[in-house]
């Protein structure tokens, strides 16, 4: 037999903005990171040593930016998901209560 599932929609709605704030903070840090990387893009020069450095550094820097983008999207999705879950559970509860009331 399965266990009961209990959800507090109010709590989900209360916590969701924290994830929005985390997404905003991560986005601001991403903007700062991107600006810094863009400013340093060719600081190592185009000689043999600079080219060798860039061969390893540039892909790693781009990977860091993509990872940060994923973090921003993840935090946003969690906040949105919490709100959607709260709405879904309340709607289901309301429909069930209404049908139960109609049965009696």
Secondary structure, 3 states (H helix, E strand, C coil): CCCCCCCCHHHHHHHHHHHHHHHHHHHHHHHHHHHHHHHCCCCCCCCHHHHHHHHHHHHHHHHHHHHHHHHHHHHHHHHHHHHHHHHHHHHHHHHHHHHHHHHC
